[in-house]
Amino acid sequence: MALPSVYQHKLAEKLTLLNERGRGVLVRLYHIKKSCGDARTRPPPLADRALEPCARLLHKRFPQLEARGGAQLGPVHKARGDIARALAPFYHSFVDLLEFRDHVYELLNTIDASDCFFDINVNYDFTKGYLDLIVTYVSLVLLLARTEERRVLIGLYHCAHEMIHGTSEPNFARLAQMVLEYDHPLKKLAEEFGPHTKAVTSALASLHFLFARRNQGAEQWRSAQLLSLLGTAGTMLSPASSDTLASWRARRRWRARAARSCGAGRCRAPCASPCCATRACPCTAPPRSCWAP
């Protein structure tokens, strides 16, 4: 990794900003899913019985939508103003997800072109930011695929917008394409992260030592003076200050999401989980590489 390239592209700063933005988009997308799944908080256009036939029609024809669809979309035309006002926050949240994806693509390609080196034991903050970004992105994609009303929300707003302004919403074509691509999210993620497998695998493989240490039994900790009433305080683990214990849940997310993004949930790092000694490991190629918790 060339340091001038890293400084020039401000990779660490971009990772920090994208992680913050991604968490915000994730909260909004989760709110959409929860709101649409509860009859008490559903957006008014989705709760309006007069619009139910239109919603089914738009869901079936998505993304080939014609706002001037005749009598079939008559109820949408009558309530176009109310629909646009009620669904605008939902629609623009999906647009924010689309823009976030574009920025993630750009940053991951820049990182690969810069030949960055990821090792949690050497450059902790940089590696953590990289893995956190992948976790956030994969979580967003999976949450989008599980939001069942996504086509209806986007389709209703698009038709209402076109009826009001006489032209299609500028982001609709790309947004509709993204929704279609993520109908099968794991397959699409494997395609997207194919070029980034080397960087993701190296970052995950650097976790091996920490997992191996964390999964040791009490007797091994005592023999290594990590758990002892008589041991030197400086050589013992401190839950309040040790990354090994404090970020255990974060590393579980890294394993589950980042490894899945590379396809089939497998990683080529050596296995550090005790599950391999008690049940069959799902990995096929030696050395075994189980990411089960």
Order of alpha helices (4+ residues) and beta strands (2+ residues): alpha-alpha-alpha-alpha-alpha-alpha-alpha-alpha-alpha-alpha-alpha-alpha-alpha-alpha-alpha
